[in-house]
Amino acid sequence: MDDTIQHEVFASFAEHLVPEAFDTPTRAHRVFRETSGPGHSDGARSRAQARARFGRWTDARIDDALAASWPHDRPLVVAFTSDGQLLRRYDENGCGHLDCVVGLVQREVAAIETPWVFGAALPRPQPWWEMVFDEDGNEIDQVLRQPSSSSWTATWYSEARGGGVADTLAGYLDLDGEEVTSAGPLHVRATAETRELHRMLYRHPARRLHPLRRR
């Protein structure tokens, strides 16, 4: 690893250290103190108020997912879990595979009694290596090509099971570069990405203890 990148990695890690995060082993990329998840009722007395609180939490996670970054790069998949005390962020570590993150969240969220989870697929346009050939068809070099378009679509999914809330939300954001140009809701099973993210709480007991209710 380049010395500059290595220094940035360790500096970023140290800057975000949360002592409580060491109480339980985790493979989360970042751990933060929770300020608005389950256990932070902010006076909500009705189901409508509780859903609104969950909506605000989801909006904050959307912003966090779009802002997530590594030194000199950004993850293509980001997920968050909350137990009311700690907010954990999981990234795909450069592989870009959604199912890798979902599987990791499944394993770690099993220890949370009242989980709130969020996941986002962030398929930003990526450069690629192209082989260059000479006139005789011999390989002579590889050239890094930049994407031809800066437009892309992010897909997200959010679910709460506890803390006074049993709800699911999903949506999309169209972006040009890092600027959101449009956004809207999706049915939670509308796309392959939302269906995969829905599996984050697959067979979790909180789904039985806190069933969804018709609005």
Disulfide bonds with the S-S distance in Angstrom:
none
